[in-house]
């Protein structure tokens, strides 16, 4: 089998599982190829070092990366065709202290209205109603939980005419109706700089890929206070971990009280049917005291709804046990 055919086969398997990433990771004597699907790493295969390096070099060549450099971090991009659909890939490679190279391929799927399934439809309705407001709505959850897909899905359904601007690193979903900007730190196009420029375009809605530093947090909050609807993601271990994270980034409690509309924590759950569905823990600004002063990471409803879905036969007992503590 040719290198190109082998790569196509690996990508096809990943796409069939709706994986978000493919990993080439070195072990003592071989390489593991793993896929990240539904928030879980699964081993796809184990191959010889020489065969793995051929695949890595082939990907790097197609992504305009330096094949001879196996140590320094490199970023690249390429496109493949899977089942007559163009799939964009973002590539990241780096070598460890022994010079063994690892590589990660992020799969960026084209938007499909039916791609994101909601475990509990009323949760989508609750989020959808928030789209009529201005202010800051934050989505937390692990990588591959579908946060970006959720934000795009919610903004697409707004029925009024509007200017929507996205700022992402990288742009994960192509949406021709949106003005999409991509972070490029080397060109001084950081989240903060693009947000400043974006405000001059006066969009009604901002989608910010991630709030990862104090500058981005401050500008996102100011945009929310000045009459924009701002949707973004932020790293937190649960719905009640979001506000403390923003406080760590320098946003004071009074400003948060004014800017924050809602916080959501999201996971992608495997269903008994074999499909996956997005499940949410949502707290709105009507419960600000809970958001600011709660020792738990999740609401009581999180576990209760999981048990209810198990009783309906939609998810397994193993899924309940695995996700009860998120």
N, C-alpha and C positions, 0 to 999 in steps of 0.2 A: 504494500500500500504506500502511495506517495505521501510526502509530508503534508501537502495541501489537502489530500483526501482524509488523512488522519485528523488534521485540525478541524475540517468540516464535520467529521463524525463527532468529535468532542463537543463542538459548539451546538450541533443538532441535539445531542443528549441533554445539554444544559438548557436549551430553549424548550425542549419537551417538558422539563421540570420547572419551567419559568424561573430559572436561577438568575440571580442578580450578578454573580461573579464566578469566575473560574480561576483557580489557584494552581500554580506550578511551584511546589515547595520541596526543597531538598531534604533528604534524610541521610543517614550515615552512608548508605551504599546505593540508594536509588532515589527516584523522585516520586512524590505523590501528586496526582492531579485530583483536586477536590472542587466541588461546586457548592455555592451558598444558595440554598433554596428554603423558603419559608423561615428564614432566620436561623437556619441550622447548616453546619458544614457536613457534607457527605463525601466520602472517598469514592471517586469515580474509577480510578485505576492506579496501579503502581507500575512505573516503567524504568528502564535502565537510564543511567545518567546521560549516556551519549545520545539516546533517542530523545530524551527531554531537552537536551541542549539544542538539538536540531530544530525541534518545535519552537523553542524560545527564540532562536536566531531567526527563524522564518517569520515569526510574528514581529520581531523587532525590525526586520528588513522591510516588511510591508507597512510598518508604522513609522518609518523614517527615523528610527533610533540607531544609535551607534552599536553595531554588532560586536566590535572588538572590545568595547568597554563593558566588563562584567561586574564592576564594583560600585561605580557611582550611581545615584538615583537617576532614572530617566523616565520621561513621560512621552506617550505617543498616542496615535489614533488611527483606526482603519475601519473599513466597512466590509461586510460579507453579505452574501445573499443566502437566506435560509427559507426554503419553501416559497420561492418567488417573492420574498419580502426582504428589503434591505435592512440590515441590522448594523447600527453603529457601535463600535467598540472603543473603549478608552483603556489604554495600556499603562501599567506601572511596573517598573523593574528596578531591582536593587540587589547588590551582592552582600553576603554576610562577611564576618571577619576572616573566614577561610576562603573567600573569593567565590563561594557557591551562590549562584544567581537564583533569585526567586522572581516570579512574575505573576501579576494579577490582571485579569481581563474583566472589565466592567461591561455588562451587556445593557445597552440603551435601547429599549423597545420602542417601536412606533406606537402612538396612541391608538387605542381601540376602546370604544365606549363600553364594551362588555368585559374588558380585561379585569377591572377591579370589582370584586364581589363583596357585599357587606353582610356580615353574619347576622346582624340585627338591623333590618331596614329602618326602624325608628331612630337609630343612631345617626344614619345619614340625614334623615329629615331634620333632626336637631341641629346638625352641623350646617345644613342647607339654609335654615332660617337665619343663621348668624351672618350669612352673606349680604343681608340687606343693611347691615350696620357699617359704621366706620370704627377703626380701632385695630388692635393687635390680637391676632389669633395664632396660637403656637401649637405645633405638633411635635411630640417627642416619641421616642421608640427606637429600637435598634436598627442598624443598617439592613435594608432589604424588607422592611415592614410595610412598605407601600406609602410612605408619607408624601412623597412628591406626587405620586399618582392621585392620592386623595385631594391634595391642594388643587391640582389641575382639574380634576373631576368637578369639584365644588365651584370653581371659578367659571368653568365652561357653562354651567347651567344658569348663571345669572342672566336674566332675560332682557335687561336694559342695555342700551348702547354704552360702551365704556372703553377706555384705554387701559390695557393690562400690560404691565412691564414685569418681566422676570429677570432675576439676577442669580446665576447659578454657577457652580464649579464642580463638574461641567454641566452644560445644558443636557438634561437627561431625556426630555420628551420634546419632540418638535411639534409646535403648535403655531400654524401660520397666522392665526388671529391675534397672537400675542407678540409684543416687542420683546425679544429675548436677548439678553446680554450675558456674556460669558466672562468669568473672572480670568484674568491673566496677570499674575503678580509681576512677572518679568517686564511687562509693559505698563506697570503701575496702574493696572485695572483691578484693584482689590474690591472686595465687597463694599467697603466704606466709600471709595472713590466713585464706584459705579452708582451707589445710592445717591450720592451728592448730585451727580450728573442727572440721574433719573428723576429727581425731584423737579428739575427744571423743565422736564417734559410734561409735568402735571398729570400723571396717570391717576385714574380713580383707584386702581388696584395694583398692589405690589405683591409678587411672590418672590421671597428671598430664600435661596437654597438652604442657607444655614446661618444662624447667629452663633458665631464662634469666638468673637472678641468684643471688648468693651466699646470700640468705635462703632462696629456694626449694630450692637445693641442700642446704643444711644441714638443713632440715626434712624433705626427702625421704629423706636419709640416716638421720636419726634415726628416722623411721617404719620404714625398712627394718631398722634395728638392734633396734627394739622389737617385732619379731615380725610385721610386715605384709609382704605381697607388694606391691612398688611397681613399676609400669611407667611409664616416662616417655620423652620424646624430648629430645634435646640436639643442638645444632649442632656437627658435627665433619666434617672432610673424609674420614674413613675410620674403620674400626673401631679402629685404634690411635691415633686422635686424641681419643677420648672421655675417657680418663683424664687426659691433660694439660689438657683443658678443665675438668674437675672440679677439678684442682689449682689452676688459675687462679681458680676460684670459691671457693677457700679450704678445700677438703676435704683433709685430710692423708692421707698414704699409708697409715698404719696403719688409719685409720678406713675408708678405701676397701677395704682388704684384707678387713675384716670384713663390710662391707655389700654389696659388689658380687657379684652372682651371674653375670651375663653381659652382654656388649655385642654389639649387632648393627648392622651397616651395611646399608642397604637401597636398592635401585633397582628401578624398574618397567621391564622390558625389553619391546620390541616383538618378537613372535614372527613367524615366517614365515607362520603361519596367519592373521595379521592381528589376533590377540588380544594382550593384554599379560599379563605374569606377574611376580610379585614374586621377586626374587633377593637372597640374603643373604650376608653375610660375618659369621660368628658366632664369637666367642671367649668361652669360659666362664671362670669364676674359677679353674679348674684350671690355667690358664696366666697367672697374675697377673703374673709377671715380664715376659712378652711384652707384656702390656697396658701396663705402666708404662715399659718401656725398649725400645721398638722404633722405629727410625728410619723404617720404612716406614709407609704409611697402611693398607695392605691385607695380608691373609695371602696366601701363595702359592696356596692353594686357590681364591681368587677368580678368578685368570686361568685356572687349570687347568680349573675347572668350566665357565667360559665356552667354552673350546676344546672340551670334551667335548660340550656342548650343541650347538655348531656341527657337530661330527662326526655327531651324531644327526639333523641337519637341522632342528632346532627354532628356531635363531636364525641370522641371516646373518653373513657375514664382516664386513660393515660394523658390525653391532651389537657383535661382539667387539672390533673396533678402537675403537669409540666408548666402550665401557664398561670396557675392560681397565684403564685408569688411573682408573676410576670417574668 
